[in-house]
């Protein structure tokens, strides 16, 4: 037996090449806040893509709110609430850069080399261009890039009419029948699971040669981590220089730095993919290597990557250039989403003007990009396969480390749905009272154009119509802040003191010296709030143009929460210095915001003089929160579940617009103001669709913030379930170290463990749980229940006819009443007459 074991190693070869990586050495980068003259650059730099917002999205917008060159962009405050980290703002996308030649063949003698003939890489196969696939007559790939036995199953889907037929089974099997998404709570398993037998592991781990090679691999990862941190620092510095001093020179430098960093990531991922991971039994080491291997669309072959970027740029160009004519003013046709159309949707109460604005914007922004988006759906299948995932839908939710993530989120939504339905019924009644029963039926979905937002995702702008107690003013401490002489620096110092009071870290003087806390007078700055980690474990900054008002006070605490997150996980390797999943950073910041916005905390700061214990103030306060946070949830869920269905092939792309409105009706009880068709592409008007930015993290973070808040309040003794003296919505964790210690424990783990384990070890709850949100809004939910009973309001909604038809002849018809078939007999006859006229005009034209 010993001789066979020795022969095994001899067959592999005893010499492993030096673990030095052939990676670009980063050059030092200047960090500054000051003005830089517009100096000449090289011809290559001058030829760079100047319009950064079209390639990268919100961080490089020309106008506030995450806009394009024309100021036409999605509303950042709708989605990012009080700001986000720099990493969150960077689109997860590809960049068509040439890959430097790196020779990995000299590692074939290592026990960790990725020789598929000896050690099948159970998650990653070789990167092979999908253009080289040759399909046989039986519908299977004759030369599939992942053709090792048991590694892939390419059974054709007979119902799928796209170029390629893929097996849509989300539980795809890998080598040794290992599932990519096995239970993360089992010992030594997570998304990057290790399921070998105990004896096999022991045999390898006791071998001296194996231990030597494992040590070399650890050294390799240490070196990669160090160089990766330097490359990241250089890139973030260049982006910072551009966003805090917008000019042609800093823009070109930012582009070049981004290119260098993407090149580094591609090389590192290539190196990591060639290492055989079946012989790595250290769970942390394995996770580090696997995360390092994932680069998303950047793993595509260069020709496909170029096509991917071209499609996104073309769609974003259409999105940014969309402009419409003003209502009843056909010669004023330069209205863009930011600031004109957003303002109209928020402030107008004219049904016809709102409908005109909604219809025209969705026609101009979305309809023209439909063909490009259908092509993108095909490319997303390629992205999935080069990342060794079954289909584009599974890739879309890959970061959440669950084989049943969509079903898990639907379960969470069902927990919250009773609260939403009660809120929906109340809002529908108030809108019906305002606009009249001939336009809004008492049991039907609500038309989306009258909710104060282009997408119906937040209802805060129609609070004047909806507020439960109009005679009770909402809390606004802005006048007191101005009166007491608040400044941006004082607001950040208050936020820092909030965190030190719960046993967290001070930020130090460098933070204040390097951050941009208000709008400079001598240069142009992109003012969207954001927190920045310079990847060197000590330089953390915030960029925000602070106003002296209550909203900015909460935003400042939110940004400081990101900085605290950076501080707590800075000891980890670079690949782990992030949230446990893409939603955690935002959720932590918003959980802190829940505490800061309580009347109790504002009283502690001396901004409220008296306690507001009346239930009417409580209901108004919770209601304003609910029409922002609770109303947002079904929109976010339907948007990305729609993408999951389209990318996975569960829904046909030829009926994707109608599929979206079916999901909006199912989750939200919202319908379009006019009948839609497959000629339209209404989701194209939402920035995250043409930019291909995931949206489910906003659903996840909105639910998670209440779960984290409940956990901290329990630790602090500020919330006791069932005790009316200590309700959850009045909890303030200020000066409660027990709450801070729990949050520190969660933050310190970074991305080193699956998010389910992080929650289990900190909260004792191993899954996302909507019950915390229900507990927070419990007083409001009870009030809504009684109010709906009092007015005999129908809770829920009934499907009241088609909202979208495939045929284009029926598009754009006026909708009156709760039903498309009419709230009264007259409107039914009118619609029938219009249908007949439309048919005859087309028939005889």
Beta strands, then each sheet from edge to edge (+ up, - down):
strand 1: 84-85
strand 2: 446-447
strand 3: 530-533
strand 4: 540-543
strand 5: 670-671
strand 6: 676-677
strand 7: 804-805
sheet 1: 1+ 3+ 4-
sheet 2: 2+ 5+
sheet 3: 6+ 7+
end
